[in-house]
Amino acid sequence: TSEFSIEISPDSKKREEDVEKKKRDLTAANSDLELLISHNQELLRKTSKQLADSRKLAPLLRNLIKEIDQEYKITKNGLLSDLAKVKAVSYTHLTLPTNREVQIWVVA
C-alpha cells in the first residue's frame, strides 16, 4: 500500500488566504455595487416623477405668466392714462400761504 501525504507549503497556504480575502473583498464590493444601483434606481424614479410633474406644471406656469403679463399691461395702460390726466401745478402756487393760513397779530 502506498501512502500519500499532502504537505501544504507556506506559499500555497498564503495563496489560499489571498484567494479567500479576494473573495470576501469581491463579495463586499458586489454588495456596495448593488446598494449603489438601488440608490441610483431610486434617484431615477424620483427624477422621472419630477420631470413628469414639471411637464404638467409647465402649461400652468405659462398661463400664469400670460395672466400676469396681461394684468401688467392693463395696469400700465391705466397708469399711463391716469398720468395723462394730471395737470401741472406751479411751485409758487404750492408754496404761497392761503388766506386761512395767514394770522395777523395786533399788539396794543
C-alpha positions as CSV (number, residue, x, y, z in Angstrom):
1,T,0.0,0.0,0.0
2,S,1.1,3.5,-0.8
3,E,0.6,6.4,1.5
4,F,0.0,9.8,0.1
5,S,0.6,12.8,2.2
6,I,0.0,16.2,1.0
7,E,2.0,18.9,2.5
8,I,0.8,22.4,2.2
9,S,3.7,24.7,1.7
10,P,3.6,28.1,3.3
11,D,3.3,29.6,-0.2
12,S,0.2,27.6,-1.1
13,K,-1.3,28.4,2.3
14,K,-0.7,32.1,1.7
15,R,-2.2,31.8,-1.8
16,E,-5.3,30.2,-0.3
17,E,-5.6,33.0,2.2
18,D,-5.2,35.6,-0.6
19,V,-7.9,33.9,-2.6
20,E,-10.3,33.9,0.4
21,K,-9.5,37.5,1.1
22,K,-10.2,38.4,-2.6
23,K,-13.5,36.5,-2.4
24,R,-14.5,38.5,0.7
25,D,-13.4,41.8,-1.0
26,L,-15.4,40.9,-4.1
27,T,-18.5,40.0,-2.1
28,A,-18.2,43.3,-0.2
29,A,-17.7,45.2,-3.5
30,N,-20.7,43.4,-5.0
31,S,-22.8,44.4,-2.0
32,D,-21.7,48.0,-2.3
33,L,-22.4,47.9,-6.1
34,E,-25.9,46.5,-5.5
35,L,-26.6,49.3,-2.9
36,L,-25.3,51.9,-5.3
37,I,-27.5,50.5,-8.1
38,S,-30.5,50.5,-5.8
39,H,-29.8,54.1,-4.8
40,N,-29.4,55.2,-8.4
41,Q,-32.7,53.5,-9.4
42,E,-34.5,55.3,-6.6
43,L,-33.0,58.7,-7.8
44,L,-34.0,57.8,-11.4
45,R,-37.6,57.1,-10.2
46,K,-37.8,60.4,-8.3
47,T,-36.3,62.4,-11.2
48,S,-38.7,60.8,-13.6
49,K,-41.6,61.7,-11.4
50,Q,-40.3,65.3,-11.0
51,L,-39.9,65.5,-14.8
52,A,-43.5,64.3,-15.3
53,D,-44.7,66.8,-12.7
54,S,-42.8,69.6,-14.3
55,R,-44.3,68.7,-17.7
56,K,-47.7,69.1,-16.1
57,L,-46.7,72.3,-14.3
58,A,-45.2,74.0,-17.4
59,P,-48.5,74.9,-19.1
60,L,-49.9,76.2,-15.8
61,L,-46.8,78.4,-15.4
62,R,-47.1,79.6,-19.0
63,N,-50.8,80.6,-18.4
64,L,-49.9,82.3,-15.1
65,I,-47.2,84.3,-16.9
66,K,-49.6,85.3,-19.6
67,E,-52.2,86.4,-17.0
68,I,-49.6,88.4,-15.1
69,D,-48.4,90.0,-18.3
70,Q,-51.9,90.9,-19.3
71,E,-52.6,92.4,-15.8
72,Y,-49.3,94.3,-16.0
73,K,-50.4,95.8,-19.4
74,I,-53.8,96.7,-18.1
75,T,-52.3,98.3,-15.0
76,K,-49.6,100.0,-17.0
77,N,-52.1,101.4,-19.6
78,G,-54.3,102.5,-16.7
79,L,-51.5,104.3,-15.0
80,L,-50.4,105.9,-18.2
81,S,-53.9,107.2,-18.9
82,D,-54.2,108.5,-15.3
83,L,-50.8,110.2,-15.7
84,A,-52.1,111.9,-18.9
85,K,-55.0,113.4,-16.8
86,V,-52.6,115.0,-14.3
87,K,-52.3,118.8,-14.6
88,A,-49.2,120.7,-13.8
89,V,-49.2,122.9,-10.7
90,S,-46.7,125.7,-10.3
91,Y,-44.2,125.7,-7.5
92,T,-45.3,129.2,-6.4
93,H,-48.9,128.0,-6.0
94,L,-47.7,125.2,-3.7
95,T,-45.6,127.5,-1.5
96,L,-47.7,130.6,-1.1
97,P,-49.9,130.6,2.0
98,T,-53.7,130.8,1.6
99,N,-55.9,133.3,3.4
100,R,-56.9,130.9,6.1
101,E,-53.2,130.2,6.9
102,V,-52.3,133.8,7.5
103,Q,-52.5,135.1,11.0
104,I,-52.4,138.8,11.9
105,W,-51.3,139.8,15.4
106,V,-52.2,143.2,16.7
107,V,-50.2,144.4,19.7
108,A,-51.6,147.4,21.6
